[in-house]
Amino acid sequence: MICRVGLFRFDAHSIIGLDETLKTPYAKHNRPQNHPLFQEVGKSEEEITIRGLNVKAKVSDMRWLKEQAKLKIPVRFTTETSSFWVIVDEIRTSKSEFFKGVWIYERFTIRMRRHYPEYNSIIDDIIGALL
């Protein structure tokens, strides 16, 4: 297993890429006759993008992930080294490799943002790690 999003498990053969982005917001203040001043505003934001390829057999699992995204419920993102809550922003799928009118492969891209619950509960983290 490379990673898991909620109950959807990604194996090594289904992942093409795993990208992480960290955005830090700054306000820019222009000053006459001087260099701009940058001021930190808010907290940083983390974004994770998973790109991969599914065979037709795993499509029911992808349907579950799409339903979770429609409900806008945070799900647990787990790798071998970390586990935290995410919100699924976007799921893109593209079917290809047709055989006798039926597709065989489905390419997917899942874009998620890290979610920070309003309260930090040890029990919630333990339950989330088990999911």
C-alpha positions as CSV (number, residue, x, y, z in Angstrom):
1,M,0.0,0.0,0.0
2,I,1.3,3.4,-0.9
3,C,-1.5,5.4,0.6
4,R,-5.2,5.3,1.6
5,V,-7.9,7.9,1.3
6,G,-10.7,6.9,3.7
7,L,-11.4,3.3,2.8
8,F,-9.9,3.6,-0.7
9,R,-6.5,1.9,-0.8
10,F,-3.9,2.7,-3.5
11,D,-1.4,0.0,-4.3
12,A,2.0,0.6,-6.0
13,H,0.7,-0.6,-9.4
14,S,-2.2,1.9,-9.4
15,I,-0.2,5.1,-8.5
16,I,1.5,7.1,-11.2
17,G,2.4,10.2,-9.0
18,L,1.9,11.7,-5.6
19,D,2.4,15.4,-5.4
20,E,2.4,17.6,-2.3
21,T,2.2,21.4,-2.4
22,L,2.6,23.8,0.6
23,K,1.2,27.3,0.1
24,T,2.1,30.1,2.5
25,P,0.0,33.3,2.1
26,Y,1.6,36.7,2.3
27,A,0.2,40.2,1.8
28,K,2.4,42.5,-0.3
29,H,2.7,46.1,0.7
30,N,4.3,48.4,-1.8
31,R,6.5,51.2,-0.3
32,P,7.5,54.3,-2.1
33,Q,11.2,54.4,-2.9
34,N,11.8,51.0,-1.2
35,H,11.4,47.3,-1.8
36,P,8.0,45.7,-1.1
37,L,7.2,44.5,2.4
38,F,5.7,41.0,2.7
39,Q,3.6,40.3,5.7
40,E,2.4,36.8,6.8
41,V,-1.4,36.4,6.8
42,G,-3.1,33.3,8.0
43,K,-1.7,29.8,8.2
44,S,-0.1,27.7,5.4
45,E,-2.2,25.4,3.3
46,E,-1.2,21.9,2.2
47,E,-2.5,20.3,-1.0
48,I,-2.0,16.6,-2.1
49,T,-2.6,15.3,-5.6
50,I,-2.7,11.6,-6.5
51,R,-2.5,10.5,-10.1
52,G,-3.1,6.9,-11.1
53,L,-4.6,4.2,-13.2
54,N,-7.4,1.8,-12.2
55,V,-8.4,-1.4,-13.8
56,K,-12.1,-1.9,-14.1
57,A,-12.3,-4.2,-11.1
58,K,-11.6,-1.4,-8.6
59,V,-14.2,1.1,-9.9
60,S,-16.7,0.4,-7.1
61,D,-14.1,1.7,-4.6
62,M,-13.7,4.9,-6.7
63,R,-17.5,5.3,-6.6
64,W,-17.3,5.3,-2.8
65,L,-14.7,8.0,-2.8
66,K,-16.8,10.1,-5.2
67,E,-19.8,9.8,-2.9
68,Q,-17.7,10.9,0.1
69,A,-16.5,13.9,-1.9
70,K,-20.1,14.9,-2.7
71,L,-20.9,14.8,1.0
72,K,-18.0,17.1,1.7
73,I,-17.0,15.0,4.7
74,P,-13.3,15.0,5.7
75,V,-11.6,11.6,5.2
76,R,-8.4,10.2,6.6
77,F,-5.3,10.3,4.3
78,T,-2.8,7.7,5.4
79,T,0.7,6.9,4.2
80,E,3.4,4.7,5.7
81,T,4.8,7.7,7.6
82,S,1.8,10.0,8.4
83,S,-1.9,10.1,8.7
84,F,-4.2,13.2,8.8
85,W,-7.6,14.5,7.7
86,V,-8.2,15.8,4.2
87,I,-11.1,17.2,2.2
88,V,-11.4,15.9,-1.4
89,D,-11.6,19.0,-3.7
90,E,-11.6,17.3,-7.1
91,I,-11.8,13.9,-8.7
92,R,-11.1,13.6,-12.4
93,T,-11.5,10.3,-14.3
94,S,-10.8,9.4,-17.9
95,K,-11.7,6.0,-19.3
96,S,-9.4,4.5,-22.0
97,E,-8.2,1.3,-23.6
98,F,-11.5,0.1,-24.9
99,F,-12.0,-3.6,-25.9
100,K,-15.2,-4.6,-27.7
101,G,-16.9,-1.4,-26.6
102,V,-16.0,-1.8,-22.9
103,W,-13.3,0.3,-21.2
104,I,-10.5,-1.5,-19.4
105,Y,-8.5,1.3,-17.7
106,E,-9.5,4.5,-15.9
107,R,-7.0,7.3,-15.3
108,F,-7.7,9.4,-12.2
109,T,-6.5,12.5,-10.5
110,I,-7.6,13.2,-6.9
111,R,-6.9,16.7,-5.5
112,M,-7.2,17.1,-1.7
113,R,-6.5,19.8,0.9
114,R,-5.4,19.1,4.4
115,H,-8.2,19.6,6.9
116,Y,-7.6,20.8,10.5
117,P,-10.6,20.0,12.8
118,E,-11.8,22.7,15.1
119,Y,-10.8,20.5,18.1
120,N,-7.9,18.2,18.5
121,S,-9.1,15.0,20.1
122,I,-6.8,12.0,20.7
123,I,-9.8,9.7,20.3
124,D,-10.7,11.1,16.9
125,D,-7.1,10.7,15.7
126,I,-7.0,7.1,16.9
127,I,-10.3,6.3,15.2
128,G,-9.1,8.0,12.1
129,A,-5.9,6.0,12.0
130,L,-7.9,2.8,12.2
131,L,-10.0,3.8,9.2
